[in-house]
């Protein structure tokens, strides 16, 4: 089925057996050319939509209305970007998103790192707490959205950035625990025991021994939680009402309603919010992949 | 005193998380359960206690039926395709180290693109007059007239599914990749020495060994995909008709657009029950399969 460097394609047990038609077909579909072709197709499928919206944002508005071709034919312009920033308070939305993402991520890490450490090392809460965390992640957020809004209103934080940041902190906490868990699990216990013998308290051990060792995990969880907060839609839609607290996703969702479908502006605005995420992802790609794949399967 | 703090330190460390879990899951659930038995609106919570009237209404609610059916259909189709493609890619990638390295980074882009922006991208792609899909379908002579992908009852849901598959296949891919990487090396080395063919190794070693983990990935993704909201909100707003009405969106509409928080609460509880039952059935089912194959 596969010609790997480490796996033999055919039997090497002495005699050459005749290949059946099925084997030849399999060899064709799973041979090297087919594999590369398949990967290239998927790479194209990932990139084409992103490339298309980038090109659309640079097209002259009249051309967008008349042709769906990917590449601009009548030259490029920054008109769409100028309009996007003029018609919608895009900078304000981006600032709001940034504030909420940074604030909630710092808070999430402050809460999740000690908790995960305690859950892994001292088995605090046992299997029950683990299941509760995972269950909270799997639970559809819409189910709790009515009381969340009621609680936010109760403390008068509706339509404020702090209110949304607190909601995001709570919503992202289970994911952070899930991501950090495997990093702490893989630490040798002896290091911490040595620290205890040296007279470190449990909290000091966490701060001075554990945290430096799981730095990649903290970075990974931090980047992922920040992006999830930046992208989050449902709670932002419910908890914020106006320009002062609307985040980027809510802000750009307005393009489809009030202004009709202005695809040029829409593409430009969407891209302005996408690019910072892509830069962040690519800068920390190694940690992010590591975090996701480590936490991956726990049976 | 100091000793006491030290003794209770592990519990103290978990305390904020515990409180957060209470605030975002247990307290809200009690609240929703309570409000679901009232005739509340968003401005007047907990008025007119009416016992199970909301639930009675829900069982007669055709839109609820449609939205649950759509949610399950959506979750099943996207999860099946995403897990399959994710596994296929993860398996292929093992043999293409260089391209694979690049691919592993690239997949992060769809996964972390804001769903609202993803919806905008696909809305543009699907647009009958300005979108690229119709443009190339017509240019290459596959269709003669523009197709309103999001405007036709039969096509709208599959169109949303495609956008979801674009976003989430990378997630399944990364998890499958980690499952494949976690396989022990010895059996494969032994098989190689014995001269087993690649396809034999795949069928008899790789697949059985990795299957339980792939099942977990399927399960996990299935439950998460039932949350779908953003794409529906941005692409079709539940329409045309109720053809893309999904549970999350319907609850949102009832509770926050029609302001019927009482009825919305009842719908929330029903959705929660559905998700929990599915979670239990699926995990139990997985364990049964595991036992049989042992």
Interface residues (C-beta under 8 A of the other chain):
Chain A: X1 X2 X3 X4 X5 X6 X7 X8 X9 X10 X11 X12 X13 X23 X26 X30 X32 X35 X36 X38 X39 X42 X43 X45 X46 X47 X49 X50 X52 X53 X56 X64 X65 X66 X67 X68 X69 X70 X110 X111 X112 X114 X115 X117 X118 X119 X121 X122 X124 X125 X129 X132 X133 X135 X136 X138 X139 X140 X141 X142 X143 X144 X145 X146 X147 X148 X150 X151 X169 X170 X171 X173 X177 X201 X202 X203 X206 X227 X230 X231 X233 X234 X237 X238 X248 X249 X252 X253 X255 X256 X261 X263 X266 X267 X270 X271 X273 X274 X277 X278 X281 X282 X285 X288 X289 X292 X293 X294 X296 X297 X298 X299
Chain B: X6 X9 X10 X11 X13 X14 X16 X17 X18 X20 X21 X23 X24 X25 X27 X28 X29 X31 X32 X35 X45 X85 X88 X89 X92 X93 X94 X95 X96 X99 X100 X102 X103 X104 X105 X106 X107 X108 X109 X110 X112 X113 X114 X115 X116 X117 X120 X121 X122 X123 X124 X125 X127 X129 X130 X131 X132 X133 X134 X135 X136 X166 X170 X171 X174 X175 X177 X178 X179 X181 X182 X188 X192 X195 X196 X197 X198 X199 X201 X202 X203 X212 X213 X216 X217 X220 X223 X224 X226 X227 X229 X230 X233 X234 X247 X248 X251 X252 X255 X256 X261 X264 X265 X268 X269 X271 X272 X275 X279
